Amino acid sequence: MPDEDIADASDAGEAGDVERRSAVVDVATHGQRLDKALVALAPEFSRAHLQRLIADGHVRLDGAVASAPARRLAAGQAIEVALWPTQEARAFRPEPMPLPVVYEDEALLVIDKPAGWVVHPAAGHWSGTLMNGLLAHHAGAAALPRAGIVHRLDKDTSGLLVVGKTLAAVTALSRAIARRDVRREYLALVHGRLDGGPLRIDAPIGRDPRSRVRMAVVGGGRPAMTDVEPLAGDGRCTAVRCRLHTGRTHQIRVHLASRGHPLVGDVLYGGRPERGVQRQALHAAALGFAHPVDGRPLHFGSPLPPDLAAAFGDWAPRA
C-alpha cells in the first residue's frame, strides 16, 4: 500500500468507526513480530496500516501500549488493537461544504472549481474533495459512480466542470464527452513565443516511462488531440486558448510541454513561476454541451481568477 494510506491513522475515523479486537498469543505465534501477528488478527488491513496503528499507540500488550512493530511476542501475552479505519475507507463520505455552483437542475450541475481544490479522492487527498462535497449536496450522489463526476480538472487547474445528478445524466454526459460533443476551452500561459495561427497537436499520451507521476507523449499511448490558438505574448510568455478534443490526464500540460512551451508555473513539466503565477497557469474558461435530458444547448463561461487575470493583463480575451 502507498505511504499515504497509512498517514495520520488516528485522524482517519470517528470513535464510532473503531473496532477493537483482542487475542492471546499462542505457542505458534510465540517469537513472531507484533506487526506480523496483527496481520493474522486483522487480515483485511495492510501491514503498513497496522504498523501505523502500532506507532500511534493503538495497540496494547498486557494492557501497556506497544509502539514497536518489530517487538517479539511471548506466548500468553494479551494483544488488544483499536482498528481505526484507513483514510480510503473514509474517502467516500459526505462532507458539507460550499460548492461554487454556476448552474443546477434535477439532472446536472456545473461547478466553477477554484485552484487548489481536489476533484476526486486519491492518495494524499482522502477528504475535502469535490466528491465529498457532492455526497453531502444531494442524496442521489451516493448511488452514482464517482458521485456523478464525468470529467476532472487537476488540483491546480481552475474553472468549469459538469457533474451528473442521475445515472441517466451521467451516462449521457459521459457518452457525449467520448463522442467529443462537449466543448471544453481553456486559457493558459506558456513559456516562450508561440507565433502563427492555430496549432493542432495530435500526439498519443501515456505514462512517462521515467517518472510515475508524469504523463508524456509516447508511442502506444492513448490518442490525444488539442487545438492551440495563440492570443498575445511578449517573447517570454504567450497567452493561448486551448480546445480539448480528448480528455487525457494532464493533456494540455503534456502537449504544450512536448512542443517546448510548458505552462507557466507547471514545475512538473518544466515550467517555472512567471508574471506572478505560482501554480500551473491553466483555467477551464468555457464549457458547452447539450442538456442530457431535453437536448437544449448549454453554454457556460468562467472569468479568469485573480492570479491569472493579473498575469494575463491586456492579453486576456474579451468576454
Contacts in CASP RR format, 6 or more apart in sequence:
PFRMAT RR
TARGET T0000
AUTHOR 0000-0000-0000
METHOD contacts of the structure
MODEL  1
MPDEDIADASDAGEAGDVERRSAVVDVATHGQRLDKALVALAPEFSRAHL
QRLIADGHVRLDGAVASAPARRLAAGQAIEVALWPTQEARAFRPEPMPLP
VVYEDEALLVIDKPAGWVVHPAAGHWSGTLMNGLLAHHAGAAALPRAGIV
HRLDKDTSGLLVVGKTLAAVTALSRAIARRDVRREYLALVHGRLDGGPLR
IDAPIGRDPRSRVRMAVVGGGRPAMTDVEPLAGDGRCTAVRCRLHTGRTH
QIRVHLASRGHPLVGDVLYGGRPERGVQRQALHAAALGFAHPVDGRPLHF
GSPLPPDLAAAFGDWAPRA
1 46 0 8 1.000
1 48 0 8 1.000
1 49 0 8 1.000
2 123 0 8 1.000
3 48 0 8 1.000
4 87 0 8 1.000
4 123 0 8 1.000
4 124 0 8 1.000
4 126 0 8 1.000
5 46 0 8 1.000
5 48 0 8 1.000
5 49 0 8 1.000
5 86 0 8 1.000
5 87 0 8 1.000
5 88 0 8 1.000
5 123 0 8 1.000
6 46 0 8 1.000
6 48 0 8 1.000
6 49 0 8 1.000
6 51 0 8 1.000
6 52 0 8 1.000
6 86 0 8 1.000
7 52 0 8 1.000
7 87 0 8 1.000
7 124 0 8 1.000
8 87 0 8 1.000
9 49 0 8 1.000
9 52 0 8 1.000
9 53 0 8 1.000
9 56 0 8 1.000
9 58 0 8 1.000
9 84 0 8 1.000
9 86 0 8 1.000
9 87 0 8 1.000
10 56 0 8 1.000
10 58 0 8 1.000
10 84 0 8 1.000
12 84 0 8 1.000
12 85 0 8 1.000
12 86 0 8 1.000
12 87 0 8 1.000
12 89 0 8 1.000
12 90 0 8 1.000
12 126 0 8 1.000
13 84 0 8 1.000
13 85 0 8 1.000
13 90 0 8 1.000
17 84 0 8 1.000
17 85 0 8 1.000
17 89 0 8 1.000
17 90 0 8 1.000
18 82 0 8 1.000
18 83 0 8 1.000
18 84 0 8 1.000
18 85 0 8 1.000
19 82 0 8 1.000
19 83 0 8 1.000
20 80 0 8 1.000
20 81 0 8 1.000
20 82 0 8 1.000
20 83 0 8 1.000
21 41 0 8 1.000
21 42 0 8 1.000
21 80 0 8 1.000
21 81 0 8 1.000
21 83 0 8 1.000
22 78 0 8 1.000
22 79 0 8 1.000
22 80 0 8 1.000
22 81 0 8 1.000
23 37 0 8 1.000
23 41 0 8 1.000
23 78 0 8 1.000
23 79 0 8 1.000
24 76 0 8 1.000
24 77 0 8 1.000
24 78 0 8 1.000
24 79 0 8 1.000
25 37 0 8 1.000
25 73 0 8 1.000
25 74 0 8 1.000
25 75 0 8 1.000
25 76 0 8 1.000
25 77 0 8 1.000
25 78 0 8 1.000
25 79 0 8 1.000
26 75 0 8 1.000
26 76 0 8 1.000
27 75 0 8 1.000
29 37 0 8 1.000
29 40 0 8 1.000
29 73 0 8 1.000
29 75 0 8 1.000
30 73 0 8 1.000
30 74 0 8 1.000
30 75 0 8 1.000
31 72 0 8 1.000
31 73 0 8 1.000
31 74 0 8 1.000
32 72 0 8 1.000
32 73 0 8 1.000
33 69 0 8 1.000
33 70 0 8 1.000
33 71 0 8 1.000
33 72 0 8 1.000
33 73 0 8 1.000
34 54 0 8 1.000
34 59 0 8 1.000
34 61 0 8 1.000
34 66 0 8 1.000
34 68 0 8 1.000
34 69 0 8 1.000
34 70 0 8 1.000
34 71 0 8 1.000
34 72 0 8 1.000
34 73 0 8 1.000
34 79 0 8 1.000
35 47 0 8 1.000
35 50 0 8 1.000
35 51 0 8 1.000
35 54 0 8 1.000
35 69 0 8 1.000
35 70 0 8 1.000
36 47 0 8 1.000
37 73 0 8 1.000
37 79 0 8 1.000
38 45 0 8 1.000
38 47 0 8 1.000
38 50 0 8 1.000
38 53 0 8 1.000
38 54 0 8 1.000
38 59 0 8 1.000
38 79 0 8 1.000
38 81 0 8 1.000
39 45 0 8 1.000
39 47 0 8 1.000
39 50 0 8 1.000
41 79 0 8 1.000
41 81 0 8 1.000
42 50 0 8 1.000
42 81 0 8 1.000
42 83 0 8 1.000
45 83 0 8 1.000
45 86 0 8 1.000
46 86 0 8 1.000
49 86 0 8 1.000
50 69 0 8 1.000
50 81 0 8 1.000
51 69 0 8 1.000
53 59 0 8 1.000
53 81 0 8 1.000
53 82 0 8 1.000
53 83 0 8 1.000
53 84 0 8 1.000
54 66 0 8 1.000
54 67 0 8 1.000
54 68 0 8 1.000
54 69 0 8 1.000
55 67 0 8 1.000
55 69 0 8 1.000
56 84 0 8 1.000
57 65 0 8 1.000
57 66 0 8 1.000
57 67 0 8 1.000
58 81 0 8 1.000
58 82 0 8 1.000
58 83 0 8 1.000
58 84 0 8 1.000
59 65 0 8 1.000
59 66 0 8 1.000
59 67 0 8 1.000
59 79 0 8 1.000
59 80 0 8 1.000
59 81 0 8 1.000
59 82 0 8 1.000
60 66 0 8 1.000
60 79 0 8 1.000
60 80 0 8 1.000
60 81 0 8 1.000
61 71 0 8 1.000
61 73 0 8 1.000
61 77 0 8 1.000
61 78 0 8 1.000
61 79 0 8 1.000
61 80 0 8 1.000
62 77 0 8 1.000
62 78 0 8 1.000
63 78 0 8 1.000
63 80 0 8 1.000
73 79 0 8 1.000
87 124 0 8 1.000
87 126 0 8 1.000
87 127 0 8 1.000
88 121 0 8 1.000
88 126 0 8 1.000
90 126 0 8 1.000
90 127 0 8 1.000
91 121 0 8 1.000
91 126 0 8 1.000
91 127 0 8 1.000
91 129 0 8 1.000
91 131 0 8 1.000
91 132 0 8 1.000
92 121 0 8 1.000
92 131 0 8 1.000
92 135 0 8 1.000
92 147 0 8 1.000
93 127 0 8 1.000
93 132 0 8 1.000
93 135 0 8 1.000
94 132 0 8 1.000
94 133 0 8 1.000
94 135 0 8 1.000
94 136 0 8 1.000
94 142 0 8 1.000
95 127 0 8 1.000
95 128 0 8 1.000
95 132 0 8 1.000
95 133 0 8 1.000
95 135 0 8 1.000
95 136 0 8 1.000
96 133 0 8 1.000
96 136 0 8 1.000
97 128 0 8 1.000
97 132 0 8 1.000
97 133 0 8 1.000
97 136 0 8 1.000
99 109 0 8 1.000
99 111 0 8 1.000
99 130 0 8 1.000
99 133 0 8 1.000
99 134 0 8 1.000
99 137 0 8 1.000
100 111 0 8 1.000
100 112 0 8 1.000
100 113 0 8 1.000
100 114 0 8 1.000
101 109 0 8 1.000
101 110 0 8 1.000
101 111 0 8 1.000
101 112 0 8 1.000
102 110 0 8 1.000
102 111 0 8 1.000
102 112 0 8 1.000
102 160 0 8 1.000
102 300 0 8 1.000
102 301 0 8 1.000
102 302 0 8 1.000
103 109 0 8 1.000
103 110 0 8 1.000
103 298 0 8 1.000
103 300 0 8 1.000
104 110 0 8 1.000
106 165 0 8 1.000
106 166 0 8 1.000
107 164 0 8 1.000
107 165 0 8 1.000
107 166 0 8 1.000
107 168 0 8 1.000
107 169 0 8 1.000
107 291 0 8 1.000
107 292 0 8 1.000
107 293 0 8 1.000
108 162 0 8 1.000
108 163 0 8 1.000
108 164 0 8 1.000
108 165 0 8 1.000
108 169 0 8 1.000
108 173 0 8 1.000
108 291 0 8 1.000
108 292 0 8 1.000
109 137 0 8 1.000
109 162 0 8 1.000
109 163 0 8 1.000
109 164 0 8 1.000
109 165 0 8 1.000
110 160 0 8 1.000
110 161 0 8 1.000
110 162 0 8 1.000
110 163 0 8 1.000
110 287 0 8 1.000
110 298 0 8 1.000
110 300 0 8 1.000
111 130 0 8 1.000
111 160 0 8 1.000
111 161 0 8 1.000
111 162 0 8 1.000
111 163 0 8 1.000
112 158 0 8 1.000
112 159 0 8 1.000
112 160 0 8 1.000
112 302 0 8 1.000
113 119 0 8 1.000
113 130 0 8 1.000
113 153 0 8 1.000
113 157 0 8 1.000
113 158 0 8 1.000
113 159 0 8 1.000
113 160 0 8 1.000
113 161 0 8 1.000
113 284 0 8 1.000
114 158 0 8 1.000
114 159 0 8 1.000
114 305 0 8 1.000
115 155 0 8 1.000
115 156 0 8 1.000
115 157 0 8 1.000
115 158 0 8 1.000
115 279 0 8 1.000
115 305 0 8 1.000
115 307 0 8 1.000
116 155 0 8 1.000
116 156 0 8 1.000
116 279 0 8 1.000
117 129 0 8 1.000
117 130 0 8 1.000
117 155 0 8 1.000
118 125 0 8 1.000
118 128 0 8 1.000
118 129 0 8 1.000
118 130 0 8 1.000
118 155 0 8 1.000
119 129 0 8 1.000
119 130 0 8 1.000
119 131 0 8 1.000
119 149 0 8 1.000
119 152 0 8 1.000
119 153 0 8 1.000
119 155 0 8 1.000
119 161 0 8 1.000
120 129 0 8 1.000
120 130 0 8 1.000
120 131 0 8 1.000
120 146 0 8 1.000
120 149 0 8 1.000
120 152 0 8 1.000
121 127 0 8 1.000
121 129 0 8 1.000
121 131 0 8 1.000
121 132 0 8 1.000
125 155 0 8 1.000
130 149 0 8 1.000
131 146 0 8 1.000
131 147 0 8 1.000
131 149 0 8 1.000
134 141 0 8 1.000
134 147 0 8 1.000
134 148 0 8 1.000
134 149 0 8 1.000
134 163 0 8 1.000
135 141 0 8 1.000
135 142 0 8 1.000
135 147 0 8 1.000
138 165 0 8 1.000
140 165 0 8 1.000
140 166 0 8 1.000
141 147 0 8 1.000
141 148 0 8 1.000
141 165 0 8 1.000
143 167 0 8 1.000
144 164 0 8 1.000
144 165 0 8 1.000
144 166 0 8 1.000
144 167 0 8 1.000
144 170 0 8 1.000
145 170 0 8 1.000
147 163 0 8 1.000
148 163 0 8 1.000
148 164 0 8 1.000
148 165 0 8 1.000
148 170 0 8 1.000
149 161 0 8 1.000
149 163 0 8 1.000
149 164 0 8 1.000
150 162 0 8 1.000
150 163 0 8 1.000
150 164 0 8 1.000
150 170 0 8 1.000
150 173 0 8 1.000
150 174 0 8 1.000
150 177 0 8 1.000
151 161 0 8 1.000
151 162 0 8 1.000
151 177 0 8 1.000
151 182 0 8 1.000
151 184 0 8 1.000
151 247 0 8 1.000
152 161 0 8 1.000
153 159 0 8 1.000
153 161 0 8 1.000
153 284 0 8 1.000
154 250 0 8 1.000
154 253 0 8 1.000
154 280 0 8 1.000
154 282 0 8 1.000
156 279 0 8 1.000
156 280 0 8 1.000
156 282 0 8 1.000
157 186 0 8 1.000
157 280 0 8 1.000
157 282 0 8 1.000
157 283 0 8 1.000
157 284 0 8 1.000
158 282 0 8 1.000
158 283 0 8 1.000
158 284 0 8 1.000
158 302 0 8 1.000
158 305 0 8 1.000
158 308 0 8 1.000
159 283 0 8 1.000
159 284 0 8 1.000
159 285 0 8 1.000
159 302 0 8 1.000
159 305 0 8 1.000
160 284 0 8 1.000
160 285 0 8 1.000
160 286 0 8 1.000
160 287 0 8 1.000
160 300 0 8 1.000
160 301 0 8 1.000
160 302 0 8 1.000
161 284 0 8 1.000
161 287 0 8 1.000
162 173 0 8 1.000
162 182 0 8 1.000
162 287 0 8 1.000
162 289 0 8 1.000
164 170 0 8 1.000
164 173 0 8 1.000
164 292 0 8 1.000
168 292 0 8 1.000
168 293 0 8 1.000
169 292 0 8 1.000
169 293 0 8 1.000
172 292 0 8 1.000
172 293 0 8 1.000
173 182 0 8 1.000
173 289 0 8 1.000
173 292 0 8 1.000
176 182 0 8 1.000
176 289 0 8 1.000
176 290 0 8 1.000
176 292 0 8 1.000
177 247 0 8 1.000
180 245 0 8 1.000
180 246 0 8 1.000
181 289 0 8 1.000
181 290 0 8 1.000
182 287 0 8 1.000
182 288 0 8 1.000
182 289 0 8 1.000
183 243 0 8 1.000
183 286 0 8 1.000
183 287 0 8 1.000
183 288 0 8 1.000
183 289 0 8 1.000
184 243 0 8 1.000
184 244 0 8 1.000
184 284 0 8 1.000
184 286 0 8 1.000
184 287 0 8 1.000
184 288 0 8 1.000
185 241 0 8 1.000
185 242 0 8 1.000
185 243 0 8 1.000
185 244 0 8 1.000
185 284 0 8 1.000
185 285 0 8 1.000
185 286 0 8 1.000
185 287 0 8 1.000
186 241 0 8 1.000
186 242 0 8 1.000
186 243 0 8 1.000
186 244 0 8 1.000
186 252 0 8 1.000
186 282 0 8 1.000
186 283 0 8 1.000
186 284 0 8 1.000
186 285 0 8 1.000
187 239 0 8 1.000
187 240 0 8 1.000
187 241 0 8 1.000
187 242 0 8 1.000
187 282 0 8 1.000
187 283 0 8 1.000
187 285 0 8 1.000
187 304 0 8 1.000
187 308 0 8 1.000
187 312 0 8 1.000
187 316 0 8 1.000
187 317 0 8 1.000
188 239 0 8 1.000
188 240 0 8 1.000
188 241 0 8 1.000
188 242 0 8 1.000
188 252 0 8 1.000
188 256 0 8 1.000
188 263 0 8 1.000
188 281 0 8 1.000
188 282 0 8 1.000
188 283 0 8 1.000
189 237 0 8 1.000
189 238 0 8 1.000
189 239 0 8 1.000
189 240 0 8 1.000
189 263 0 8 1.000
189 264 0 8 1.000
189 274 0 8 1.000
189 275 0 8 1.000
189 277 0 8 1.000
189 281 0 8 1.000
189 308 0 8 1.000
189 311 0 8 1.000
189 312 0 8 1.000
190 237 0 8 1.000
190 238 0 8 1.000
190 240 0 8 1.000
190 256 0 8 1.000
190 261 0 8 1.000
190 262 0 8 1.000
190 263 0 8 1.000
190 264 0 8 1.000
190 281 0 8 1.000
191 236 0 8 1.000
191 237 0 8 1.000
191 260 0 8 1.000
191 261 0 8 1.000
191 262 0 8 1.000
191 263 0 8 1.000
191 264 0 8 1.000
191 271 0 8 1.000
191 272 0 8 1.000
191 274 0 8 1.000
192 235 0 8 1.000
192 236 0 8 1.000
192 237 0 8 1.000
192 238 0 8 1.000
192 261 0 8 1.000
193 233 0 8 1.000
193 235 0 8 1.000
193 238 0 8 1.000
194 228 0 8 1.000
194 230 0 8 1.000
194 238 0 8 1.000
194 240 0 8 1.000
194 261 0 8 1.000
195 230 0 8 1.000
196 230 0 8 1.000
197 229 0 8 1.000
197 230 0 8 1.000
198 227 0 8 1.000
198 228 0 8 1.000
198 229 0 8 1.000
198 230 0 8 1.000
199 227 0 8 1.000
199 228 0 8 1.000
199 229 0 8 1.000
199 230 0 8 1.000
199 259 0 8 1.000
200 225 0 8 1.000
200 226 0 8 1.000
200 227 0 8 1.000
200 228 0 8 1.000
201 224 0 8 1.000
201 225 0 8 1.000
201 226 0 8 1.000
201 227 0 8 1.000
201 228 0 8 1.000
201 255 0 8 1.000
201 256 0 8 1.000
201 258 0 8 1.000
201 259 0 8 1.000
202 223 0 8 1.000
202 224 0 8 1.000
202 225 0 8 1.000
203 217 0 8 1.000
203 224 0 8 1.000
203 255 0 8 1.000
203 258 0 8 1.000
204 217 0 8 1.000
204 218 0 8 1.000
204 219 0 8 1.000
204 220 0 8 1.000
204 221 0 8 1.000
204 222 0 8 1.000
204 223 0 8 1.000
204 224 0 8 1.000
205 215 0 8 1.000
205 216 0 8 1.000
205 217 0 8 1.000
205 218 0 8 1.000
205 221 0 8 1.000
205 222 0 8 1.000
205 224 0 8 1.000
205 248 0 8 1.000
205 249 0 8 1.000
205 250 0 8 1.000
205 251 0 8 1.000
205 254 0 8 1.000
205 255 0 8 1.000
206 215 0 8 1.000
206 216 0 8 1.000
206 217 0 8 1.000
206 218 0 8 1.000
206 220 0 8 1.000
206 221 0 8 1.000
206 222 0 8 1.000
206 248 0 8 1.000
207 214 0 8 1.000
207 215 0 8 1.000
207 216 0 8 1.000
207 218 0 8 1.000
208 214 0 8 1.000
208 215 0 8 1.000
208 216 0 8 1.000
208 218 0 8 1.000
209 216 0 8 1.000
209 218 0 8 1.000
213 268 0 8 1.000
214 250 0 8 1.000
214 268 0 8 1.000
214 269 0 8 1.000
215 248 0 8 1.000
215 249 0 8 1.000
215 250 0 8 1.000
215 253 0 8 1.000
215 254 0 8 1.000
216 254 0 8 1.000
216 258 0 8 1.000
217 254 0 8 1.000
217 255 0 8 1.000
217 258 0 8 1.000
222 246 0 8 1.000
222 248 0 8 1.000
223 246 0 8 1.000
224 246 0 8 1.000
224 247 0 8 1.000
224 248 0 8 1.000
224 251 0 8 1.000
224 254 0 8 1.000
224 255 0 8 1.000
225 244 0 8 1.000
225 245 0 8 1.000
225 246 0 8 1.000
226 242 0 8 1.000
226 243 0 8 1.000
226 244 0 8 1.000
226 245 0 8 1.000
226 246 0 8 1.000
226 251 0 8 1.000
226 252 0 8 1.000
226 255 0 8 1.000
226 256 0 8 1.000
227 242 0 8 1.000
227 243 0 8 1.000
227 245 0 8 1.000
228 240 0 8 1.000
228 241 0 8 1.000
228 242 0 8 1.000
228 255 0 8 1.000
228 256 0 8 1.000
229 240 0 8 1.000
229 241 0 8 1.000
229 242 0 8 1.000
229 243 0 8 1.000
230 238 0 8 1.000
230 239 0 8 1.000
230 240 0 8 1.000
231 238 0 8 1.000
231 239 0 8 1.000
231 240 0 8 1.000
231 241 0 8 1.000
231 315 0 8 1.000
231 317 0 8 1.000
232 238 0 8 1.000
232 239 0 8 1.000
232 314 0 8 1.000
232 315 0 8 1.000
233 239 0 8 1.000
233 315 0 8 1.000
236 274 0 8 1.000
237 264 0 8 1.000
237 274 0 8 1.000
237 275 0 8 1.000
238 261 0 8 1.000
239 312 0 8 1.000
239 315 0 8 1.000
239 316 0 8 1.000
240 256 0 8 1.000
241 285 0 8 1.000
241 317 0 8 1.000
242 252 0 8 1.000
242 256 0 8 1.000
244 251 0 8 1.000
244 252 0 8 1.000
248 254 0 8 1.000
250 268 0 8 1.000
250 269 0 8 1.000
252 263 0 8 1.000
252 282 0 8 1.000
253 262 0 8 1.000
253 263 0 8 1.000
253 266 0 8 1.000
253 268 0 8 1.000
253 269 0 8 1.000
253 280 0 8 1.000
253 282 0 8 1.000
254 269 0 8 1.000
256 262 0 8 1.000
256 263 0 8 1.000
257 263 0 8 1.000
257 266 0 8 1.000
257 269 0 8 1.000
257 270 0 8 1.000
257 271 0 8 1.000
262 269 0 8 1.000
262 270 0 8 1.000
262 271 0 8 1.000
263 269 0 8 1.000
263 271 0 8 1.000
263 280 0 8 1.000
263 281 0 8 1.000
263 282 0 8 1.000
264 271 0 8 1.000
264 272 0 8 1.000
264 273 0 8 1.000
264 274 0 8 1.000
264 275 0 8 1.000
264 277 0 8 1.000
264 280 0 8 1.000
264 281 0 8 1.000
264 311 0 8 1.000
265 271 0 8 1.000
265 272 0 8 1.000
265 273 0 8 1.000
265 274 0 8 1.000
265 277 0 8 1.000
265 278 0 8 1.000
265 279 0 8 1.000
265 280 0 8 1.000
265 281 0 8 1.000
266 280 0 8 1.000
266 281 0 8 1.000
266 282 0 8 1.000
268 280 0 8 1.000
274 311 0 8 1.000
275 310 0 8 1.000
275 311 0 8 1.000
276 307 0 8 1.000
276 310 0 8 1.000
276 311 0 8 1.000
277 307 0 8 1.000
277 308 0 8 1.000
277 311 0 8 1.000
278 307 0 8 1.000
279 307 0 8 1.000
281 308 0 8 1.000
281 311 0 8 1.000
283 302 0 8 1.000
283 304 0 8 1.000
283 305 0 8 1.000
283 308 0 8 1.000
284 302 0 8 1.000
285 301 0 8 1.000
285 302 0 8 1.000
285 303 0 8 1.000
285 304 0 8 1.000
286 299 0 8 1.000
286 300 0 8 1.000
286 301 0 8 1.000
286 302 0 8 1.000
287 299 0 8 1.000
287 300 0 8 1.000
287 301 0 8 1.000
288 297 0 8 1.000
288 298 0 8 1.000
288 299 0 8 1.000
288 300 0 8 1.000
289 297 0 8 1.000
289 298 0 8 1.000
290 296 0 8 1.000
290 297 0 8 1.000
290 298 0 8 1.000
291 297 0 8 1.000
291 298 0 8 1.000
303 309 0 8 1.000
303 319 0 8 1.000
304 312 0 8 1.000
304 316 0 8 1.000
309 316 0 8 1.000
END
